[in-house]
Structures are given as structure tokens and as C-alpha cells.
Amino acid sequence: MIPLIGCQVSLYPLGTDRYEQRIRSALEALEQSPVRVEVGPMSTFLWGKEDDIWLAVQALFRAASQGGASTVLTLTVSNACSVPEA
């Protein structure tokens, strides 16, 4: 059985005044992902199967860094956080 995990991720696009647009565009990479996504004002929460979470985080970072854009991503991962009810 693949474990369920949760994570909190924050993207920080560097060198741009259009950071909100870059974050929104990067989040589009998660639209087809099987993970649950909740966007907050300072970070985004992801819940799902461990393998799916890692793929989603990778897709998010790649999308934010597209074209060589400088990006910082912070990530907190837990296997002790239950998935909130929808």
C-alpha cells in the first residue's frame, strides 16, 4: 500500500513584479494531478498518495522555473497529517 502524505508548499518567483501570475501559472500544472490541492494566501496544501505528491511537487517546480526563471520552493512534508474531509 502506498502511504498517504500531506505537504505545504510555497513558491517564491524571483526577479519579477509579476509573481502572482507566475504562481497561478505554475499551479495549473496540478490541474490534472490526482492530489488534493488547497491554495491559501501564503502557501498551498497538497494531500494524496506519496508517489503522486512527489510528482506534483516536481511538476509545480518545473512549471514555476520554466524558461530558466529563478524560483525558490519551500516544502514541508508529513505522513502524520490526515487528509481533511471535502
C-alpha positions, 0 to 999 in steps of 0.5 A: 500500500502506498502511504498517504502524505500531506505537504505545504508548499510555497513558491517564491518567483524571483526577479519579477513584479509579476509573481502572482501570475507566475504562481497561478501559472505554475499551479495549473500544472496540478490541474490534472494531478490526482492530489488534493490541492488547497491554495491559501494566501501564503502557501498551498496544501497538497494531500494524496498518495506519496508517489503522486505528491512527489510528482506534483511537487516536481511538476509545480517546480518545473512549471514555476522555473520554466524558461530558466526563471529563478524560483525558490520552493519551500516544502514541508512534508508529513505522513502524520497529517490526515487528509481533511474531509471535502 
